[in-house]
Amino acid sequence: MVNKLTTLTGLLTCVWLFTGCAPKRPVLYPNPQFQQAGAEAARQDIDDCLKLAADSGMKSNRGAKILGQSAAGAAQSAGTGAATGVITGGTGGGRGAAAAAAGGGIQALIRGLFGERGPDPALRRFVEQCLTQKGYQISDWQ
């Protein structure tokens, strides 16, 4: 059990590191401000707004969110597995709880990995406000 827990912890750590590497960026609509500034200046304005957000304490916490959801899924599933063992009169309630916890944690992890990969909503609003004040229109995040 300890070996499986170590493997799961290592996997979750790798996932956490991976998810923080490729954040989405705003895609600007080619309005008059964008056309006047040009693509390179607009890219620099996006970078400036992202930096301003980071300097203001805004950050994406997607990796931490996925880890939290995985832990919550594992805890919920462990409780369900243990209760099922008690109700059915099984002698392996602890084993059932551990198996259910592993399954629930993996399920939540996969849901977090393959779910929406957008930026943190607060970070997104901050950057969109910054770009709007510069005259840009945001059409999407990619």
Secondary structure, DSSP 8 states (H G I E B T S, - for coil): -HHHHHHHHHHHHHHHHHHTSS---EEEE--HHHHHH-HHHHHHHHHHHHHHHHHTT----HHHHHHHHHHHHHHHHHHHHHHHHHHHT-S-HHHHHHHHHHHHHHHHHHHHHHS-----HHHHHHHHHHHHHTT-EEEEE-
